Amino acid sequence: MRAYDFSPLFRYSIGFDRMQRLLDAASAHAETAQTYPPYNIETVGENTYRITVAVAGFREDDLDVTVKDNSLAITGKVTGANDERTYIHHGIAGRSFRLGFGLADHINVLAASLENGILHIDLERQIPEELKPRKIEIKAGPVVSFAKKARKRIGSAANKAA
């Protein structure tokens, strides 16, 4: 796949470097799509999500979940000495891996748990109060424009000065 250079688009802009990093990361991710280990991303509730990763053969000490700069990284490295075993059939992959996920703004990682070879990572969107929609009260009564209010104030101030 071709690598696209978005730098000419950002030459005359300031503060859009995050967008450039997102575009670069998206193009890099498309080129190196991960297929191991298999994972699911699901919506659990209106603002809650879960990433489920199949990590058969990995222990809690072999896994690392890290959040930094709106990205979630899951890495796994088997530390046990499996070289001593002689396999007739070796179907369970135990190789090292790194999965990366970009997180939207206001997405927080709540918890990670490992159960029966399945890693669950729970996420939640926590929107700040100032960004949530708010209801504007509609008042009953005659419509008075801002211009009329200003004229009244200017007129009353001119009368008091005279």
C-alpha positions in Angstrom: 0.0 0.0 0.0 1.2 3.5 -0.7 2.3 5.9 2.0 0.6 9.3 1.7 2.2 12.5 2.8 -0.3 14.8 4.4 2.2 17.4 5.4 1.3 19.9 2.6 -2.2 20.0 4.0 -0.9 21.1 7.4 1.7 23.6 6.2 -0.4 26.7 6.9 -2.2 25.5 10.0 -1.3 25.6 13.6 -2.6 23.2 16.2 -3.7 20.5 13.8 -0.8 18.2 14.5 -3.0 15.8 16.4 -5.1 15.3 13.2 -1.9 14.7 11.2 -0.7 12.1 13.7 -4.2 10.4 13.5 -4.0 10.3 9.7 -0.4 8.9 9.8 -1.4 6.3 12.4 -4.5 5.2 10.3 -2.4 4.8 7.2 0.3 2.9 9.1 -2.4 0.7 10.7 -3.9 -0.2 7.4 -0.5 -1.4 6.1 0.2 -3.5 9.1 -3.1 -4.9 10.1 -2.8 -7.3 13.1 -4.4 -10.7 12.9 -2.8 -12.2 16.0 -4.2 -12.6 18.6 -7.8 -12.5 17.6 -9.9 -9.8 19.3 -13.5 -8.4 19.5 -14.6 -4.9 20.2 -18.2 -4.7 21.4 -20.6 -2.1 22.8 -21.8 -3.1 26.2 -23.9 0.0 27.0 -24.6 3.5 25.7 -21.2 4.7 26.8 -19.4 1.5 27.7 -17.2 -0.7 25.5 -15.2 -3.9 25.9 -12.2 -5.2 24.0 -11.9 -9.0 24.3 -8.6 -10.6 23.3 -7.9 -14.3 23.0 -4.6 -14.8 24.8 -4.4 -18.6 25.3 -1.2 -19.6 27.0 -0.4 -16.2 28.4 -0.4 -15.4 32.2 -1.1 -12.1 33.8 2.6 -11.5 34.2 3.1 -12.0 30.4 0.6 -9.3 29.4 0.9 -5.5 29.6 -2.0 -3.0 29.1 -0.8 0.6 28.7 -2.7 3.8 27.9 -0.8 6.9 26.7 -1.9 9.9 24.6 -5.3 8.5 23.5 -3.9 5.1 22.5 -4.3 1.8 24.1 -1.4 -0.8 23.7 -1.7 -4.4 24.6 1.5 -6.4 24.5 2.2 -10.0 25.3 5.4 -11.9 25.7 5.6 -15.5 26.9 8.3 -15.7 29.5 8.0 -19.4 30.3 10.6 -21.9 29.0 8.6 -23.8 26.4 11.7 -25.0 24.5 11.9 -28.1 26.6 8.7 -29.5 25.3 8.4 -31.8 22.3 5.2 -31.3 20.4 3.4 -33.8 18.1 1.1 -30.9 17.0 1.7 -27.3 18.0 -1.5 -25.4 17.3 -1.6 -22.8 20.2 0.4 -19.8 19.1 2.5 -18.4 22.0 4.4 -15.8 20.1 4.8 -12.2 21.3 2.4 -9.6 20.1 1.4 -6.0 20.2 -2.0 -4.6 19.6 -2.7 -0.9 19.4 -6.0 0.9 19.5 -6.7 4.6 19.1 -9.0 5.9 21.7 -11.5 8.8 21.1 -11.5 11.8 23.3 -13.0 11.2 26.8 -12.6 7.4 26.6 -11.2 6.0 29.8 -9.9 2.5 30.5 -11.7 1.2 33.6 -10.3 -2.3 34.1 -8.6 -5.3 32.6 -9.2 -8.9 33.6 -7.9 -12.3 32.5 -10.1 -15.3 32.7 -9.7 -18.7 31.0 -7.3 -17.3 28.4 -9.5 -14.4 27.5 -8.4 -10.8 28.3 -11.2 -8.3 28.9 -10.6 -4.6 28.8 -13.5 -2.4 29.8 -13.7 1.2 28.5 -16.2 4.0 29.2 -16.9 7.3 27.6 -17.0 10.0 30.3 -18.2 13.2 28.7 -17.5 16.4 30.8 -20.5 18.3 32.0 -19.6 21.4 29.8 -19.7 19.2 26.7 -23.0 17.5 27.4 -26.1 18.8 25.8 -28.1 21.1 28.0 -31.7 22.1 28.0 -32.4 25.8 27.4 -35.4 27.1 29.2 -38.0 28.8 27.1 -39.6 31.8 28.8 -43.2 32.9 28.2 -44.0 36.6 27.5 -43.6 39.3 24.9 -40.6 39.1 22.6 -38.2 41.9 23.3 -35.2 42.2 21.1 -31.7 43.0 22.3 -31.8 46.2 20.3 -35.0 47.4 22.1 -33.4 46.5 25.5 -30.3 48.5 24.6 -32.3 51.6 23.5 -34.2 51.5 26.8 -30.9 51.4 28.8 -29.3 54.1 26.7 -32.4 56.3 26.9 -32.7 55.9 30.7 -29.0 56.7 31.1 -29.4 59.8 28.9 -32.4 61.0 31.0 -30.5 60.5 34.2 -27.5 62.5 32.9 -29.8 65.4 31.9 
